[in-house]
Amino acid sequence: MKPHPLRKLGFALILVLIAGPVLFPFVWMLASSFKTQVDIIAWPPRILFSPILENYRKVFQEQNFLKYFVNSSIVGVTSVAFSLLLGLPAAYSIARFRQKRLSVLILVARLMPGISFLMPWYIIFSRLKLMDSYTALILSHMLIALPIVVWIMSSYFETIPIEMEESAMVDGATRQRAFLSIILPVSSPGIVTAITLSFIFSWNNFMFSQVLSMEKTKTLPIAVYNFVSYAEVDWGAVMAAAVAIMAPAILLTMIFQKYVVKGLTMGAVKG
Amino acid sequence: MRKSGILEHHLNVFFPLPAVAFVLVMMVFPVLYTLFLSFSNWNLTSGMPFALVGFRSYLRVLREPRFLAALGRTFSFTALALTAETLLGLGLALLLNRKFRGKGFMKLILLLPLVATPVAIGIVWNLFYDPTIGLANYVLSLFGLPRQAWVSGAASVIPALALVDIWQWTPMITLIVLAGLAGLSPEPYESARVDGATGLQIFFRITLPMIAPTLLTAMILRAIDALKTFDIIYAMTGGGPGYTSETLNVMAFKYSFEYFRMGQSSVILVFLFLLVLTLSALIMRLRRRFEL
């Protein structure tokens, strides 16, 4: 039986009613980033306007956003890489040796408020003269990335039949060899999920970088935040900055959509 | 027989060791250090010598009206956001739980708020909320309603901030519940239909009980994250106007990095992580109970 055309139309309307409010802030942000200050403060708000690129020029030339882009990328990529290095073997061990207590420790690391480590870090990194260093930022961002990696990968490794290592071990490989050359390659979907999510969360992190970074290592969220208080109400440029910071995370999400959904929902759903 | 080396024999120790060492140094040690500092009077600006003062910092913080207000506000913000997100999120999931063209695209749209940078989101919403040029007041004026102060008003700031949280995180509940619904077995539904059950009966007798563990876990995860909300509040209001949007997290941040009262900020942190730990324990119980 085919559904009634009116019901189909009704459902389409529901979809629009859901998607509209979700998308609207993004659309408004994008539109405002091409507006002049006059168009932005106009009342009633202007839907139609002649777009300009001036705001983006300001953000990238006057504010040197490229440098913060590079900083965010350095911190994100390095902390994710080290988190994989530490997290993959740990996740494997948790999955295969059923180390419940370890998985609880990692879960607690995921749930603890970041600020409860940040204050002691601030004291320690100051003493070690590591404020405004990539080292301090990368270490702090690893505490974001590592739990995500372990969390996602330990459930992923559980889905891989143990026969895979066993057959390699019968052929004379050590277990660590089997892990490296057999388990890791077949786990690439899980690894992609872990990389994408942990990079996005590092990219978006505000609190750690706000305290631990200064001019040299400043990351994008801090730059955007400072830009607001500094540029007061240059809304167009601020919106251009907001677009610039969100674009990479959104792009990654579009490319790896399936993985991102899986990674974000797996905490609560079995499997 | 193949000889197994020391590494292979103790793989269950060597493999997790680096990660565990990292977590111990970067998380467990700082938490213990915070606990230690909470019994001190340490203040980087006062010039007073460091001294252990027992529970005196606790008493000072507990007697501070600003702390009690922040504690209450943390709860009301969380309750407001969580209630709306659960009801809306569940509702949307039930609506979307069918086959239709463009379902993947719909899921992509729902993902966008979840991966968007919170600080930038906060700034965009500040433009909406701007009392003179903001869209929010324009929309109200279209309906003949009076202008609101939104995040600039003491009474409206928490609901206005909660609305941003609701916008950003309702999709999380929706996606989790959708994933849960996709895993339900169709049999109970078939027999219910044979018995002539109504839609409401099916929802309350079958869907809700079967989805309950998933929904509950999602709610607790969300509650923990809402209690910790920092970026949006700090970026949009900095805890203001006055202290009227200051939650525990924001207050602890200011005590640590603006006033440098390390002893007292440690006390606030201890309360914050007690709260989070209680909820985390609840999650673990649930996971064990339902074997999630």
Interface residues (C-beta under 8 A of the other chain):
Chain A: F11 I14 L15 I18 A19 P21 V22 L23 P25 F26 W28 M29 S32 I40 I41 A42 W43 P44 P45 L85 L86 G87 P89 A90 Y92 S93 I94 R96 F97 Q99 L102 V104 L105 I106 L107 V108 A109 L111 M112 P113 G114 I115 S116 F117 L118 M119 P120 W121 Y122 I123 I124 L139 S140 M142 L143 L146 V150 M169 G172 T174 R175 Q176 I200 W203 N204 F206 M207 V211 L220 P221 V224 Y225 V228 W235 V238 M239 A241 A242 I245 M246 A249 I250 L252 T253 M254 Q257 V260 V261 L264 T265 G267 A268 V269 K270 G271
Chain B: R2 S4 G5 L7 E8 L11 N12 F14 F15 P16 P18 A19 V20 F22 V23 M26 M27 F29 P30 V31 Y33 T34 L37 L92 L95 L96 F100 G102 G104 M106 K107 L108 I109 L110 L111 L112 P113 L114 V115 A116 T117 P118 V119 A120 I121 I123 V124 W125 N126 L127 F128 T132 I133 L135 Y138 W167 P171 M172 L175 I176 L178 A179 G180 G183 T214 T217 A218 L221 I224 L227 K228 F230 D231 Y234 A235 N249 A252 F253 S256 F257 M262 S265 S266 L269 L272 F273 V276 L277 L279 S280 I283 M284 E291 L292
